[in-house]
Amino acid sequence: MALWLMKSEPDEFGWNDLVTKGVSPWDGVRNYQARNFMRDMAVGDQAFFYHSRTGLAVVGIMDIIAPAYPDPTAPDPKWSCVDVKAAQPFDRPVTLDVIKNDPRLADMVLVKNSRLSVQPVTQSEWDMICAMGLKQA
């Protein structure tokens, strides 16, 4: 299973929109590197839902429930999307400032290339962010 972070502007499509919708295509991505990462995704992978522009925080976990297919919102077939489903909300959003100020996360793609809308996350980064955002049992 691979781990990812996917960004969306909350005023366009936020965590609550995904929860309400249930399942949604992650469409509208028009960056080749982000598209290629989506093409690498497999059913069973998980992704952080990150509120970009306003909020700037990881707010939940999504399941990838369909592999990449042509994005129906794209003007040509070179663009792809995947289907996602809300899996678990964070108890506390994990902000970009918190992530940037944690030296253990200094090599995270989000820190090094904060503009990329779809990006891989390592297992150790995943575990640290989950520990910050989810209640401990």
Salt bridges, closest charged atoms under 4 A:
GLU9 OE2 - ARG53 NH2 3.24
ASP71 OD2 - ARG30 NH1 2.96
ASP76 OD2 - LYS78 NZ 3.95
ASP102 OD2 - ARG104 NH2 2.67
ASP107 OD1 - LYS112 NZ 3.73
